[in-house]
Amino acid sequence: MNMPMRNVLPGIELQLDALIFDFDGVIVESTNVKTDAFRALFNHHAAHVDEIVALHERFGGLSRYAKFELIYRDILHMPLANEQRQELGRRFAELVIDKVTRCPMVAGAQQLLEELSGRVPMVVVSGTPDIELKNIIARRGLDRYFADVHGSPPDKTRILSLLFEEHGWRPTRTLMVGDALTDFEAARSNSINFVGRVANGRVSPFPWNTQRVADLTELPSMLATCSAGMFLNPEAR
């Protein structure tokens, strides 16, 4: 006899218009993959590689191409031709795509996606190039969970704005989960509730009063708080 499906977070469909996720470090444990790729890509600048990696981590969630511009302008103090920029992007993709496709999911992510699939529209908004992001999500078999998947360009603030224009979602009834200050700022700019993912052992990049989870096993309790009518980040408005 088939057992009835467990009713997780009853009424969440009436409380949230949408749930928005960053991808790297929120859905999949790929943060170190990207960090290692920046180190490998610039290992011929040995005197600057630690500073370059620190910049990458400081601007987590920003497009890799924007980071290339910052690295050449602020650290290497060299011009960056468009052809060179594109080649850096191509080599970076070679370093990360297969590894991101194979790396583990963040604890609780798979279960959460399965439990909320078809109940609340779920969207990925990432700084990863759009085509690459969609390819990785499809290869992992995760595309069936998401109503939309959006990578860069444009930046996250603009992507979120366009999503609200397209779908008519109410920002005060939308939640974004991200692991970078870029995510927090994009959510704040669009008046969206925000929860920061800060893995155990990592330093939080967020303001002290930001709601946080160590992984997605903790998110259902945050959603329960939201469904009880308590805004998760009211000061963002």
C-alpha positions in Angstrom: 0.0 0.0 0.0 1.3 3.5 -0.9 2.0 5.7 2.0 0.5 9.3 1.7 3.1 12.0 1.0 4.2 13.9 4.1 2.7 17.4 4.2 5.8 19.6 4.7 5.2 23.2 5.6 1.4 23.2 5.2 0.2 26.5 3.8 3.5 27.6 2.4 1.9 27.9 -1.0 -0.3 30.7 0.4 2.6 32.5 2.1 5.4 32.6 -0.5 5.0 33.8 -4.1 8.5 32.5 -5.0 11.7 31.1 -3.5 14.9 32.2 -5.2 18.3 30.5 -4.8 21.9 31.3 -5.7 23.5 28.2 -7.1 27.2 27.8 -6.1 27.4 27.3 -2.3 23.6 27.3 -1.9 22.4 24.4 -4.0 25.7 22.7 -4.7 29.0 22.7 -2.7 31.0 24.3 -5.5 32.5 27.2 -3.7 36.0 25.6 -3.4 35.8 24.5 -7.1 35.5 28.2 -8.2 38.2 29.3 -5.7 40.7 26.6 -7.0 39.9 27.7 -10.6 40.9 31.3 -9.9 44.1 30.1 -8.2 44.9 27.9 -11.2 44.0 30.5 -13.8 46.4 33.1 -12.3 49.1 30.9 -10.9 51.6 32.5 -13.3 51.2 35.7 -11.3 52.6 34.0 -8.2 53.3 37.3 -6.4 49.6 38.2 -6.7 47.7 35.0 -6.6 46.7 35.1 -3.0 45.4 38.7 -3.4 43.5 37.5 -6.6 41.9 34.7 -4.7 41.0 37.0 -1.8 39.3 39.4 -4.4 37.3 36.5 -5.8 36.1 35.5 -2.4 35.3 39.0 -1.4 33.1 39.5 -4.4 31.4 36.2 -4.3 28.4 36.0 -6.5 29.8 38.6 -9.0 30.2 37.5 -12.6 33.7 36.0 -13.3 34.1 38.6 -16.1 33.6 41.5 -13.7 36.1 39.9 -11.4 38.6 39.6 -14.3 38.2 43.4 -14.9 38.8 44.1 -11.2 41.9 41.8 -11.0 43.6 43.5 -14.0 42.6 47.0 -12.9 43.3 46.8 -9.2 45.8 44.1 -8.7 47.8 43.5 -11.9 47.5 47.1 -13.1 47.4 45.9 -16.7 45.0 46.5 -19.5 42.6 43.6 -20.3 41.7 43.2 -24.0 38.3 41.8 -24.8 40.0 38.8 -26.5 42.0 38.1 -23.4 38.9 38.4 -21.3 37.0 35.9 -23.4 40.0 33.5 -23.3 40.1 33.7 -19.5 36.4 32.9 -19.4 36.8 29.9 -21.7 39.7 28.5 -19.6 37.8 29.1 -16.4 34.8 27.2 -17.8 37.1 24.3 -18.7 38.4 24.2 -15.1 35.0 24.2 -13.4 32.1 22.8 -15.5 32.7 19.0 -15.0 33.6 19.5 -11.3 30.5 21.6 -10.6 28.4 19.0 -12.4 29.8 16.2 -10.1 30.3 18.0 -6.7 27.9 17.2 -3.8 24.8 19.1 -3.2 24.5 21.2 -0.1 23.0 19.2 2.8 19.2 19.4 2.6 19.0 20.9 -0.9 17.7 17.8 -2.7 15.1 17.1 -0.1 13.9 20.7 0.0 13.6 20.9 -3.8 11.6 17.7 -3.8 9.3 18.8 -1.0 8.5 22.2 -2.5 8.5 21.2 -6.2 5.1 22.1 -7.7 4.1 24.0 -4.6 6.2 27.2 -4.7 7.9 28.5 -7.8 11.6 28.1 -7.3 14.2 30.0 -9.3 18.0 30.0 -9.6 19.7 33.4 -10.0 23.5 33.1 -10.3 26.6 35.0 -11.4 27.6 32.1 -13.6 27.2 32.7 -17.3 23.7 31.9 -18.3 24.3 29.1 -20.9 26.9 27.4 -18.6 24.6 27.5 -15.6 21.6 26.0 -17.5 23.9 23.3 -18.9 25.2 22.3 -15.5 21.7 22.3 -13.9 20.4 20.1 -16.8 23.3 17.7 -16.5 22.6 17.3 -12.8 18.9 16.6 -13.5 17.9 19.6 -11.4 16.1 21.6 -14.1 12.8 19.9 -13.4 12.6 21.7 -10.0 13.0 25.3 -11.2 10.5 27.6 -12.9 13.3 29.7 -14.1 17.1 29.6 -14.2 19.0 32.8 -14.8 22.8 33.4 -15.0 24.7 36.5 -16.0 24.5 38.9 -17.6 22.8 41.0 -16.4 23.7 41.3 -12.7 21.6 39.8 -10.0 19.8 43.0 -9.0 18.6 43.4 -12.6 17.6 39.8 -13.0 15.5 40.0 -9.8 13.8 43.1 -11.0 13.0 41.5 -14.4 11.6 38.4 -12.6 9.2 40.5 -10.6 8.1 42.4 -13.7 7.5 39.2 -15.6 5.7 37.1 -12.9 4.1 39.7 -10.8 5.5 38.3 -7.6 5.4 40.4 -4.5 8.8 41.1 -3.1 7.5 41.0 0.5 6.3 37.5 -0.2 9.5 36.3 -1.8 12.6 34.8 -0.2 16.1 34.7 -1.6 18.8 32.4 -0.2 22.4 33.3 -1.0 25.9 32.9 0.3 27.5 36.1 -0.8 27.1 39.8 0.0 26.2 40.3 -3.7 23.1 38.2 -3.1 22.2 40.1 0.0 22.6 43.4 -1.7 20.5 42.3 -4.8 17.7 41.1 -2.4 17.8 44.3 -0.4 17.7 46.4 -3.6 14.5 44.6 -4.6 13.0 44.6 -1.0 13.1 40.7 -0.9 13.3 38.7 2.3 16.8 37.1 2.6 18.5 34.2 4.3 22.3 33.8 4.1 23.9 30.5 3.9 27.1 30.5 5.9 28.7 27.0 6.0 30.2 25.9 9.3 33.8 27.2 9.6 33.3 30.1 7.3 33.1 33.8 8.2 29.8 35.4 7.5 29.9 38.2 4.9 26.5 39.5 5.9 25.4 42.2 8.4 25.2 40.9 11.9 21.4 40.8 12.1 21.0 38.8 8.9 19.1 35.5 9.3 21.5 32.6 8.5 21.6 28.9 8.0 24.6 26.5 7.9 22.9 24.4 5.2 19.5 23.8 3.7 18.5 21.3 6.4 17.8 24.4 8.5 15.8 26.3 5.9 12.4 24.7 6.6 12.3 26.2 10.1 13.0 29.6 8.5 10.2 29.0 6.0 7.9 28.1 8.9 8.8 31.4 10.6 8.0 33.2 7.3 4.7 31.3 7.0 3.8 32.4 10.5 3.9 36.0 9.3 7.3 37.0 10.6 9.4 38.8 7.9 12.9 37.4 7.7 14.7 40.7 7.0 12.3 43.6 7.4 15.1 46.2 7.6 15.9 45.3 3.9 12.8 47.4 3.0 
